[in-house]
Amino acid sequence: MKLDVSSERHSSVPERVTLYGKVFERYIEQSVIADAIGRMAAAIERDYAGREVVMLVVLKGAMMFAADLARALQLSLQLEFVRASSYGAAMTSSGTVTLDGSLEFVRNRHVLVIEDIADSGSTIRAICDHLREFAPASIAVATLLSKPAVHRGTIQLDYVGIEIEPVFVVGYGLDYNELGRNLADIYRLAEEG
């Protein structure tokens, strides 16, 4: 399926995009994302000063956020990856989380889980529970976006970039059935009407 990008202004950044026939409108601009990452990087550097950190990037959605956050950090970092999925082709989490990737390398290490979005919290809980089986020195979670209104129970979120309302978003790594990850801004599903 083709990504249809139509701009309502004469700008290189489209105001609206269409994915699989659904219209998304620009919601969070690059500059806001960059500011959030800068604030998070400062807090992480303060908390991990003098320590080596394993950044465990949750694929695929967190890849753009992780790359920008890693470049903003002046720490000794090791990048590792885990694939987790709970959405499939849907716009809401299925509640069932599938993890791919061995985590043996985290034993006695300080692990910073990098997530794109915290909504129900199922993925973050599953990853943190699985990590504990390998006895890391510590576990912290950094998420670019958080939807507090739809969190189910307590979720470990140590660093949050931007809190958003419970809307479906794409762009900056987030996707709708694998499309939209490459958008530099974040877009929300437009209300029909």
Backbone as a chain_set.jsonl record, in Angstrom:
{"seq": "MKLDVSSERHSSVPERVTLYGKVFERYIEQSVIADAIGRMAAAIERDYAGREVVMLVVLKGAMMFAADLARALQLSLQLEFVRASSYGAAMTSSGTVTLDGSLEFVRNRHVLVIEDIADSGSTIRAICDHLREFAPASIAVATLLSKPAVHRGTIQLDYVGIEIEPVFVVGYGLDYNELGRNLADIYRLAEEG", "coords": {"N": [[0.855, -1.182, 0.0], [0.569, 2.188, -0.775], [2.05, 5.093, 0.648], [0.378, 8.029, 1.066], [1.079, 11.29, 0.857], [-0.091, 14.373, 1.49], [0.047, 17.818, 1.316], [-1.273, 20.62, 2.993], [-0.251, 23.072, 3.173], [2.329, 25.156, 1.757], [4.866, 23.595, 2.268], [7.619, 21.571, 3.326], [6.917, 19.737, 5.155], [4.276, 17.674, 5.616], [0.861, 18.44, 6.459], [-1.139, 16.584, 6.679], [-1.419, 13.058, 6.321], [-2.086, 10.027, 4.515], [-2.717, 6.732, 5.277], [-3.248, 3.502, 4.303], [-5.825, 4.306, 3.552], [-6.715, 5.742, 5.744], [-6.831, 8.869, 7.362], [-4.367, 10.922, 8.779], [-3.422, 13.548, 10.968], [-1.045, 16.184, 11.489], [0.526, 16.225, 14.656], [2.55, 16.274, 16.705], [5.372, 18.177, 16.452], [8.7, 18.059, 15.0], [10.496, 19.722, 16.43], [9.443, 19.802, 19.022], [9.682, 17.141, 19.738], [12.497, 16.919, 19.685], [13.168, 18.681, 21.802], [12.044, 17.276, 23.975], [13.62, 14.962, 23.952], [16.116, 16.077, 24.529], [15.688, 16.959, 27.202], [15.226, 14.476, 28.431], [17.685, 13.186, 27.961], [19.431, 14.744, 29.509], [18.519, 14.141, 32.103], [18.983, 11.369, 32.192], [21.778, 11.248, 31.851], [22.571, 12.509, 34.223], [21.609, 10.652, 36.128], [23.022, 8.325, 35.477], [25.715, 8.885, 35.568], [29.116, 8.161, 35.193], [28.711, 5.436, 34.895], [28.432, 2.462, 32.903], [26.047, 1.849, 30.393], [23.519, -0.289, 29.147], [21.639, 0.156, 26.422], [18.613, -0.991, 25.683], [16.892, -1.428, 22.972], [13.618, -1.359, 21.853], [12.369, -2.908, 19.167], [10.188, -2.404, 16.367], [9.528, 0.17, 16.561], [10.86, 1.988, 18.36], [13.239, 2.712, 17.22], [14.012, 5.169, 15.87], [13.755, 7.121, 17.876], [15.553, 6.004, 19.747], [17.999, 6.215, 18.354], [18.312, 9.017, 18.152], [18.289, 9.702, 20.877], [20.531, 8.26, 21.817], [22.59, 9.595, 20.474], [22.431, 12.014, 21.786], [23.354, 11.488, 24.305], [26.073, 11.58, 26.57], [27.505, 9.246, 27.508], [28.924, 6.047, 28.403], [27.883, 3.713, 26.268], [26.17, 0.725, 25.344], [24.53, -0.63, 22.657], [21.716, -2.611, 22.281], [19.192, -4.862, 21.051], [15.727, -5.751, 21.075], [12.928, -7.478, 19.893], [9.593, -6.72, 20.099], [6.108, -7.249, 20.087], [2.729, -6.202, 20.071], [0.661, -5.157, 18.743], [0.27, -5.877, 15.991], [-1.59, -5.68, 13.03], [-3.45, -3.969, 13.979], [-5.061, -1.075, 15.592], [-5.059, -0.91, 18.274], [-3.591, -2.28, 21.23], [-3.149, -5.788, 21.445], [-2.874, -6.987, 23.836], [-1.452, -9.255, 24.204], [1.893, -10.073, 24.333], [4.705, -10.578, 22.329], [8.02, -11.61, 22.458], [11.2, -11.403, 20.941], [14.555, -12.409, 20.856], [17.616, -12.859, 22.583], [18.437, -12.251, 25.988], [20.561, -12.592, 27.672], [22.933, -11.129, 27.892], [22.517, -9.02, 29.668], [23.089, -9.533, 32.316], [24.086, -8.446, 35.48], [24.344, -5.83, 34.576], [23.598, -2.338, 33.91], [20.548, -1.582, 32.697], [18.784, 0.184, 30.279], [15.743, 0.413, 29.07], [14.413, 1.191, 25.964], [11.625, 2.592, 24.713], [9.036, 3.323, 22.302], [6.38, 4.107, 22.823], [4.16, 4.187, 25.584], [1.323, 2.671, 26.261], [-1.052, 0.691, 27.044], [0.753, -0.671, 28.618], [1.49, -3.296, 28.594], [3.592, -4.328, 26.964], [5.922, -3.124, 28.052], [5.831, -4.102, 30.701], [6.094, -6.884, 30.183], [8.657, -7.011, 29.018], [10.32, -5.975, 31.094], [9.775, -7.851, 33.145], [10.805, -10.147, 31.923], [13.494, -9.402, 31.65], [14.322, -9.332, 34.343], [14.722, -11.997, 34.941], [17.307, -12.445, 34.149], [18.952, -11.197, 35.941], [19.869, -8.306, 35.959], [21.905, -5.419, 36.909], [20.429, -3.106, 37.251], [17.235, -1.847, 36.148], [15.741, 0.434, 34.009], [13.244, 2.446, 32.405], [12.793, 4.235, 29.441], [10.601, 6.177, 27.667], [9.385, 7.649, 24.717], [6.754, 8.586, 24.243], [3.8, 8.686, 26.264], [0.67, 7.385, 27.245], [-1.172, 8.086, 29.653], [-3.903, 7.822, 30.278], [-4.742, 5.357, 29.374], [-3.224, 3.45, 30.585], [-2.797, 0.287, 32.074], [-2.909, -0.664, 35.217], [0.095, -0.415, 37.246], [2.919, 0.958, 35.719], [6.331, 0.768, 34.996], [7.921, 3.608, 34.402], [10.557, 5.476, 33.936], [11.678, 7.624, 32.599], [10.029, 9.945, 30.749], [9.128, 11.325, 27.707], [6.966, 12.817, 26.373], [3.671, 13.287, 27.38], [0.61, 12.091, 26.123], [-2.781, 12.33, 24.89], [-5.282, 9.669, 24.687], [-4.898, 8.743, 21.771], [-4.486, 7.36, 18.467], [-1.321, 7.157, 17.055], [1.177, 7.884, 14.531], [4.397, 7.895, 12.914], [7.807, 9.1, 13.22], [9.033, 6.661, 13.817], [6.879, 5.21, 14.845], [4.138, 3.197, 13.709], [1.467, 2.378, 11.386], [0.42, -0.602, 10.723], [2.996, -1.13, 9.625], [3.483, 1.107, 7.983], [4.417, 4.589, 7.775], [6.46, 4.974, 9.603], [8.7, 6.446, 8.809], [8.077, 9.134, 8.848], [8.909, 12.395, 9.894], [7.673, 14.0, 11.8], [5.108, 13.521, 14.349], [1.974, 12.059, 13.878], [-1.572, 12.123, 14.382], [-4.491, 10.031, 14.328], [-7.02, 11.281, 12.339], [-10.099, 12.769, 13.281], [-13.175, 11.52, 12.181], [-15.647, 13.076, 10.211]], "CA": [[0.0, 0.0, 0.0], [1.349, 3.413, -0.915], [1.892, 6.199, 1.596], [-0.071, 9.225, 0.361], [1.401, 12.48, 1.633], [-0.634, 15.577, 0.859], [0.285, 18.994, 2.146], [-2.243, 21.698, 2.869], [0.531, 24.302, 3.126], [3.511, 25.039, 0.91], [5.896, 23.247, 3.235], [8.149, 20.223, 3.101], [6.327, 18.878, 6.175], [2.833, 17.605, 5.346], [-0.086, 18.603, 7.567], [-1.942, 15.37, 6.742], [-0.964, 11.913, 5.535], [-3.079, 8.964, 4.415], [-2.151, 5.383, 5.336], [-4.306, 2.505, 4.143], [-7.109, 4.976, 3.46], [-7.021, 6.491, 6.972], [-6.174, 10.176, 7.369], [-3.683, 11.317, 10.013], [-3.051, 14.962, 10.95], [0.16, 16.455, 12.268], [0.18, 16.29, 16.076], [3.731, 16.701, 17.462], [6.41, 18.56, 15.5], [10.085, 17.639, 15.258], [11.146, 20.561, 17.447], [8.924, 19.375, 20.329], [10.327, 15.846, 19.974], [13.903, 17.19, 20.003], [13.221, 19.252, 23.154], [11.768, 16.196, 24.927], [14.799, 14.099, 23.983], [17.153, 16.821, 25.258], [15.381, 16.888, 28.64], [15.435, 13.099, 28.878], [19.126, 12.906, 27.941], [20.036, 15.409, 30.672], [18.164, 13.369, 33.306], [19.666, 10.07, 32.119], [23.197, 11.497, 32.122], [22.699, 12.783, 35.663], [21.359, 9.428, 36.894], [23.965, 7.255, 35.139], [27.075, 9.429, 35.484], [30.194, 7.253, 35.585], [28.347, 4.03, 34.712], [28.168, 1.967, 31.549], [24.629, 1.555, 30.245], [23.045, -1.051, 27.996], [20.363, 0.651, 25.891], [17.889, -2.094, 25.056], [15.955, -0.761, 22.078], [12.494, -2.206, 21.469], [12.125, -2.765, 17.728], [10.854, -1.514, 15.454], [9.045, 1.522, 16.799], [11.73, 2.886, 19.132], [14.546, 2.868, 16.562], [14.341, 6.574, 15.601], [13.931, 7.73, 19.193], [16.792, 5.481, 20.333], [19.151, 6.787, 17.643], [18.474, 10.418, 18.555], [18.636, 9.729, 22.296], [21.916, 7.791, 21.957], [23.478, 10.687, 20.03], [22.36, 13.103, 22.757], [23.935, 11.055, 25.581], [27.524, 11.53, 26.725], [27.727, 8.125, 28.419], [29.425, 4.824, 27.803], [26.668, 2.988, 25.896], [26.131, -0.458, 24.49], [23.202, -0.731, 22.066], [21.201, -3.959, 22.023], [17.846, -4.784, 20.5], [14.76, -6.813, 21.299], [11.715, -7.255, 19.111], [8.377, -6.981, 20.86], [4.927, -6.819, 19.345], [1.425, -6.442, 20.689], [-0.341, -4.497, 17.913], [-0.025, -6.503, 14.706], [-2.118, -4.718, 12.061], [-4.545, -3.238, 14.622], [-4.775, 0.249, 16.153], [-4.996, -1.055, 19.726], [-2.784, -3.42, 21.668], [-3.89, -7.038, 21.627], [-2.699, -7.429, 25.216], [-0.512, -10.369, 24.176], [3.196, -9.558, 23.905], [5.657, -11.554, 21.835], [9.396, -11.109, 22.524], [12.231, -12.144, 20.217], [15.893, -11.935, 21.165], [18.197, -13.341, 23.829], [18.785, -11.144, 26.883], [21.602, -13.064, 28.586], [23.978, -10.105, 27.991], [22.193, -7.976, 30.645], [23.447, -9.944, 33.673], [24.912, -7.502, 36.242], [24.516, -4.587, 33.813], [22.551, -1.322, 34.044], [19.769, -1.659, 31.459], [17.825, 1.242, 29.998], [14.826, -0.032, 28.017], [13.994, 2.33, 25.143], [10.331, 2.314, 24.078], [8.455, 4.444, 21.573], [5.131, 4.571, 23.414], [3.579, 3.402, 26.676], [-0.122, 2.855, 26.352], [-1.579, -0.215, 28.077], [1.865, -1.063, 29.477], [1.739, -4.735, 28.476], [4.922, -4.6, 26.402], [6.945, -2.727, 29.026], [5.802, -5.08, 31.796], [6.633, -8.16, 29.71], [10.108, -6.875, 28.841], [10.959, -5.843, 32.41], [9.666, -9.152, 33.819], [11.749, -11.063, 31.283], [14.847, -8.947, 31.992], [14.635, -9.702, 35.732], [15.185, -13.392, 34.944], [18.743, -12.47, 33.86], [19.627, -10.497, 37.04], [20.639, -7.093, 35.658], [22.196, -4.568, 38.071], [19.263, -2.228, 37.371], [16.384, -1.694, 34.966], [14.973, 1.673, 33.917], [12.515, 2.529, 31.139], [12.631, 5.546, 28.818], [9.636, 6.142, 26.571], [9.161, 8.956, 24.12], [5.355, 8.969, 24.458], [3.032, 7.937, 27.257], [-0.771, 7.65, 27.255], [-1.588, 7.704, 31.005], [-5.337, 7.511, 30.368], [-5.029, 3.963, 29.018], [-2.348, 2.531, 31.305], [-3.475, -0.738, 32.874], [-2.077, -0.951, 36.38], [1.324, 0.356, 37.405], [3.927, 0.733, 34.682], [7.608, 1.391, 35.314], [8.356, 4.619, 33.437], [11.523, 6.314, 34.635], [11.914, 8.818, 31.785], [8.936, 10.119, 29.797], [9.32, 12.513, 26.882], [5.746, 13.592, 26.16], [2.405, 12.608, 27.671], [-0.397, 12.413, 25.12], [-4.12, 11.796, 25.112], [-5.397, 8.326, 24.108], [-5.136, 8.761, 20.336], [-3.576, 6.514, 17.706], [-0.31, 8.005, 16.422], [2.183, 7.31, 13.65], [5.509, 8.783, 12.589], [8.978, 9.059, 14.078], [9.226, 5.267, 14.229], [5.592, 4.557, 15.102], [3.559, 2.813, 12.431], [0.158, 1.754, 11.221], [0.661, -1.785, 9.896], [4.328, -0.952, 9.036], [3.654, 2.355, 7.233], [4.455, 5.837, 8.52], [7.613, 5.075, 10.511], [9.69, 7.385, 8.293], [7.641, 10.523, 8.99], [9.736, 13.082, 10.893], [6.766, 14.465, 12.853], [4.158, 12.507, 14.807], [0.625, 12.341, 13.391], [-2.669, 11.436, 15.061], [-5.618, 9.666, 13.488], [-7.978, 12.39, 12.264], [-11.478, 12.441, 13.615], [-14.04, 11.507, 11.0], [-16.789, 13.932, 10.427]], "C": [[0.89, 1.23, 0.0], [1.031, 4.419, 0.186], [1.539, 7.437, 0.794], [0.174, 10.427, 1.265], [0.861, 13.691, 0.887], [-0.469, 16.741, 1.813], [-0.789, 20.039, 1.898], [-1.544, 23.054, 2.858], [1.668, 24.076, 2.138], [4.704, 24.819, 1.826], [6.4, 21.856, 2.909], [7.592, 19.239, 4.124], [4.811, 18.84, 5.954], [1.999, 17.764, 6.609], [-0.898, 17.335, 7.776], [-1.286, 14.297, 5.884], [-2.078, 10.867, 5.541], [-2.357, 7.627, 4.365], [-3.296, 4.395, 5.274], [-5.697, 3.15, 4.163], [-7.518, 5.757, 4.704], [-6.194, 7.777, 6.991], [-5.618, 10.463, 8.77], [-3.279, 12.778, 9.875], [-1.855, 15.198, 11.868], [-0.217, 16.803, 13.702], [1.346, 16.818, 16.916], [4.863, 16.958, 16.466], [7.794, 18.118, 15.965], [10.733, 18.428, 16.383], [10.695, 20.174, 18.856], [9.556, 18.037, 20.714], [11.779, 16.062, 20.401], [14.056, 17.772, 21.409], [13.006, 18.17, 24.211], [12.98, 15.282, 25.061], [15.936, 14.782, 24.733], [16.944, 16.771, 26.761], [15.641, 15.482, 29.181], [16.921, 12.772, 28.963], [19.811, 13.528, 29.155], [19.746, 14.619, 31.945], [18.889, 12.03, 33.332], [21.148, 10.233, 32.427], [23.442, 11.749, 33.602], [22.588, 11.478, 36.465], [22.391, 8.332, 36.654], [25.408, 7.734, 35.036], [28.094, 8.41, 35.999], [29.877, 5.772, 35.415], [28.18, 3.697, 33.229], [26.718, 1.506, 31.486], [24.393, 0.702, 29.005], [21.703, -0.452, 27.601], [19.713, -0.501, 25.142], [16.733, -1.486, 24.268], [14.87, -1.748, 21.647], [12.157, -1.908, 20.004], [10.673, -3.016, 17.406], [10.584, -0.065, 15.826], [10.006, 2.475, 17.466], [13.042, 3.208, 18.427], [14.928, 4.327, 16.331], [14.616, 7.32, 16.91], [15.256, 7.295, 19.803], [18.024, 6.086, 19.668], [19.39, 8.229, 18.081], [18.861, 10.542, 20.029], [20.091, 9.303, 22.502], [22.902, 8.882, 21.548], [23.503, 11.839, 21.028], [23.056, 12.766, 24.077], [25.458, 11.036, 25.536], [27.838, 10.491, 27.802], [28.389, 6.992, 27.665], [28.216, 3.922, 27.55], [26.958, 1.741, 25.089], [24.698, -0.531, 23.967], [22.863, -2.195, 21.796], [19.738, -3.815, 21.627], [17.015, -5.999, 20.886], [13.537, -6.47, 20.466], [10.527, -7.653, 19.968], [7.197, -6.508, 20.031], [3.673, -7.152, 20.124], [0.302, -5.845, 19.848], [-0.729, -5.299, 16.678], [-0.489, -5.424, 13.74], [-3.212, -3.845, 12.668], [-4.093, -1.872, 15.126], [-4.802, 0.237, 17.665], [-4.195, -2.296, 20.052], [-3.669, -4.641, 21.869], [-3.844, -7.519, 23.071], [-1.76, -8.61, 25.329], [0.796, -9.868, 23.594], [4.092, -10.719, 23.493], [7.043, -10.919, 21.852], [10.316, -12.025, 21.726], [13.578, -11.556, 20.596], [16.358, -12.427, 22.523], [18.641, -12.149, 24.678], [19.865, -11.527, 27.894], [22.671, -11.994, 28.843], [23.705, -9.051, 29.07], [22.639, -8.311, 32.069], [24.443, -8.957, 34.302], [25.174, -6.178, 35.528], [23.36, -3.636, 34.108], [21.825, -1.227, 32.701], [18.773, -0.509, 31.393], [16.988, 0.791, 28.805], [14.32, 1.208, 27.285], [12.737, 1.935, 24.374], [9.839, 3.539, 23.336], [7.244, 5.008, 22.291], [4.688, 3.62, 24.514], [2.093, 3.673, 26.672], [-0.671, 1.897, 27.388], [-0.497, -0.602, 29.077], [2.23, -2.524, 29.375], [3.148, -5.044, 27.987], [6.014, -4.275, 27.412], [6.991, -3.712, 30.188], [6.429, -6.403, 31.373], [8.153, -8.097, 29.56], [10.812, -6.808, 30.188], [10.905, -7.149, 33.192], [10.677, -10.136, 33.253], [13.197, -10.681, 31.626], [15.247, -9.397, 33.393], [15.127, -11.144, 35.845], [16.69, -13.495, 34.731], [19.559, -11.635, 34.84], [20.474, -9.305, 36.601], [20.904, -6.305, 36.938], [21.04, -3.61, 38.324], [18.503, -2.224, 36.052], [15.678, -0.355, 35.078], [14.327, 1.692, 32.531], [12.428, 3.984, 30.703], [11.667, 5.391, 27.652], [9.444, 7.541, 26.02], [7.755, 9.451, 24.434], [4.727, 8.097, 25.526], [1.579, 8.376, 27.174], [-1.314, 7.25, 28.625], [-3.048, 7.277, 31.113], [-5.654, 6.055, 30.056], [-4.078, 2.968, 29.678], [-3.196, 1.547, 32.101], [-2.561, -1.116, 34.035], [-0.861, -0.052, 36.405], [2.317, -0.036, 36.321], [5.203, 1.445, 35.116], [7.999, 2.312, 34.167], [9.263, 5.595, 34.175], [11.791, 7.629, 33.921], [10.821, 8.878, 30.718], [9.164, 11.415, 29.034], [8.086, 13.387, 26.826], [4.542, 12.742, 26.546], [1.37, 13.066, 26.653], [-1.746, 11.832, 25.53], [-4.22, 10.424, 24.43], [-5.828, 8.348, 22.641], [-4.138, 7.832, 19.658], [-2.63, 7.402, 16.918], [0.641, 7.197, 15.554], [3.271, 8.352, 13.427], [6.614, 8.671, 13.612], [9.167, 7.659, 14.678], [7.937, 4.515, 14.474], [4.886, 4.299, 13.769], [2.087, 2.434, 12.531], [0.376, 0.627, 10.23], [1.896, -1.591, 9.004], [4.503, 0.296, 8.181], [3.698, 3.542, 8.19], [5.648, 6.002, 9.435], [8.575, 6.192, 10.103], [9.278, 8.849, 8.385], [8.422, 11.19, 10.122], [8.919, 13.62, 12.062], [5.889, 13.298, 13.283], [2.767, 12.982, 14.414], [-0.4, 11.543, 14.18], [-3.759, 11.106, 14.06], [-6.628, 10.797, 13.517], [-9.366, 11.904, 12.618], [-12.317, 12.514, 12.349], [-15.217, 12.427, 11.262], [-17.049, 14.896, 9.371]], "O": [[1.879, 1.275, 0.731], [-0.12, 4.567, 0.595], [2.311, 7.857, -0.068], [-0.454, 10.561, 2.315], [1.307, 13.996, -0.22], [-0.814, 16.643, 2.99], [-1.166, 20.312, 0.759], [-2.17, 24.073, 2.567], [1.936, 22.946, 1.732], [5.457, 25.748, 2.12], [5.696, 21.058, 2.291], [7.775, 18.031, 3.978], [4.139, 19.863, 6.09], [2.372, 17.291, 7.682], [-1.303, 17.03, 8.898], [-0.677, 14.59, 4.855], [-2.904, 10.827, 6.453], [-1.492, 7.411, 3.517], [-4.211, 4.443, 6.096], [-6.634, 2.591, 4.733], [-8.58, 6.379, 4.709], [-5.004, 7.767, 6.674], [-6.291, 10.279, 9.784], [-2.846, 13.209, 8.806], [-1.674, 14.515, 12.875], [-1.149, 17.57, 13.943], [1.157, 17.706, 17.747], [5.261, 16.059, 15.726], [8.024, 17.843, 17.143], [11.448, 17.856, 17.206], [11.497, 20.218, 19.789], [9.92, 17.825, 21.871], [12.239, 15.455, 21.369], [14.978, 17.395, 22.133], [13.703, 18.145, 25.226], [13.329, 14.874, 26.169], [16.648, 14.129, 25.497], [17.893, 16.566, 27.517], [16.208, 15.321, 30.262], [17.368, 12.151, 29.928], [20.679, 12.903, 29.763], [20.634, 14.447, 32.78], [19.36, 11.602, 34.386], [21.714, 9.443, 33.182], [24.417, 11.253, 34.166], [23.384, 11.235, 37.373], [22.616, 7.495, 37.529], [26.243, 7.035, 34.462], [27.951, 7.869, 37.095], [30.704, 4.929, 35.762], [27.83, 4.556, 32.419], [26.221, 0.857, 32.406], [24.985, 0.937, 27.951], [20.735, -0.54, 28.357], [20.202, -0.933, 24.098], [15.722, -1.082, 24.842], [15.165, -2.831, 21.142], [11.721, -0.81, 19.657], [10.001, -3.769, 18.11], [11.34, 0.828, 15.443], [9.979, 3.67, 17.172], [13.879, 3.914, 18.99], [16.077, 4.693, 16.578], [15.595, 8.057, 17.022], [16.004, 8.125, 20.32], [18.988, 6.431, 20.35], [20.526, 8.623, 18.348], [19.673, 11.395, 20.387], [20.808, 9.928, 23.284], [23.929, 9.071, 22.2], [24.494, 12.564, 21.108], [23.319, 13.659, 24.882], [26.055, 10.537, 24.583], [28.366, 10.818, 28.864], [28.412, 6.98, 26.434], [27.598, 3.424, 28.491], [27.87, 1.709, 24.262], [23.752, -0.498, 24.754], [23.632, -2.918, 21.163], [19.125, -2.77, 21.844], [17.522, -7.114, 21.007], [13.159, -5.304, 20.351], [10.459, -8.764, 20.492], [7.277, -5.484, 19.351], [3.554, -8.21, 20.743], [-0.872, -5.997, 20.182], [-1.91, -5.397, 16.346], [0.139, -4.371, 13.636], [-3.84, -3.062, 11.956], [-2.906, -1.546, 15.097], [-4.59, 1.277, 18.289], [-4.126, -3.239, 19.263], [-4.782, -4.548, 22.387], [-4.657, -8.344, 23.488], [-1.312, -8.941, 26.427], [0.82, -9.306, 22.5], [4.219, -11.71, 24.212], [7.231, -9.821, 21.327], [10.231, -13.249, 21.816], [13.73, -10.336, 20.652], [15.601, -12.417, 23.494], [19.157, -11.162, 24.154], [20.048, -10.823, 28.887], [23.256, -11.969, 29.926], [24.595, -8.252, 29.364], [22.573, -7.449, 32.946], [25.497, -8.673, 33.734], [26.135, -5.482, 35.854], [22.278, -4.066, 34.507], [22.416, -0.839, 31.693], [18.019, -0.266, 32.335], [17.464, 0.786, 27.67], [13.856, 2.161, 27.912], [12.772, 1.065, 23.504], [10.181, 4.666, 23.693], [7.076, 6.225, 22.373], [4.823, 2.403, 24.392], [1.648, 4.762, 27.033], [-0.751, 2.278, 28.556], [-0.789, -0.837, 30.25], [3.191, -2.961, 30.009], [3.821, -5.919, 28.532], [6.934, -5.07, 27.607], [8.073, -4.114, 30.615], [7.213, -6.983, 32.124], [8.853, -9.036, 29.939], [11.799, -7.51, 30.404], [11.886, -7.52, 33.836], [11.327, -10.87, 33.998], [14.028, -11.558, 31.864], [16.39, -9.802, 33.61], [15.878, -11.467, 36.765], [17.297, -14.506, 35.085], [20.74, -11.386, 34.598], [21.681, -9.291, 36.844], [20.212, -6.494, 37.939], [20.704, -3.329, 39.474], [19.044, -2.548, 34.995], [15.088, -0.039, 36.111], [14.803, 1.037, 31.604], [12.043, 4.856, 31.482], [11.888, 4.574, 26.758], [9.352, 8.507, 26.777], [7.576, 10.598, 24.843], [5.072, 6.926, 25.677], [1.279, 9.563, 27.05], [-1.874, 6.16, 28.752], [-3.387, 6.45, 31.959], [-6.718, 5.563, 30.43], [-4.116, 1.776, 29.371], [-4.187, 1.927, 32.724], [-1.56, -1.808, 33.848], [-0.788, 0.942, 35.683], [2.523, -1.218, 36.046], [5.159, 2.595, 35.553], [8.366, 1.847, 33.088], [8.795, 6.436, 34.942], [12.096, 8.636, 34.561], [10.702, 7.976, 29.888], [9.367, 12.472, 29.632], [8.137, 14.564, 27.185], [4.409, 11.606, 26.09], [1.257, 14.254, 26.351], [-1.833, 10.964, 26.398], [-3.325, 10.056, 23.669], [-6.967, 8.018, 22.31], [-3.072, 7.55, 20.205], [-3.069, 8.296, 16.195], [0.884, 6.013, 15.789], [3.087, 9.535, 13.715], [6.396, 8.207, 14.731], [9.423, 7.502, 15.872], [7.901, 3.294, 14.325], [5.018, 5.077, 12.824], [1.551, 2.206, 13.615], [0.504, 0.869, 9.029], [1.856, -1.847, 7.8], [5.606, 0.525, 7.685], [3.102, 3.512, 9.267], [5.835, 7.08, 10.0], [9.197, 6.816, 10.962], [10.065, 9.726, 8.029], [8.576, 10.606, 11.195], [9.413, 13.689, 13.188], [5.913, 12.228, 12.675], [2.422, 14.151, 14.59], [-0.129, 10.417, 14.599], [-3.935, 11.809, 13.064], [-7.051, 11.229, 14.59], [-9.755, 10.781, 12.299], [-12.19, 13.444, 11.551], [-15.711, 12.538, 12.384], [-18.001, 15.67, 9.463]]}, "num_chains": 1, "name": "protein.A"}
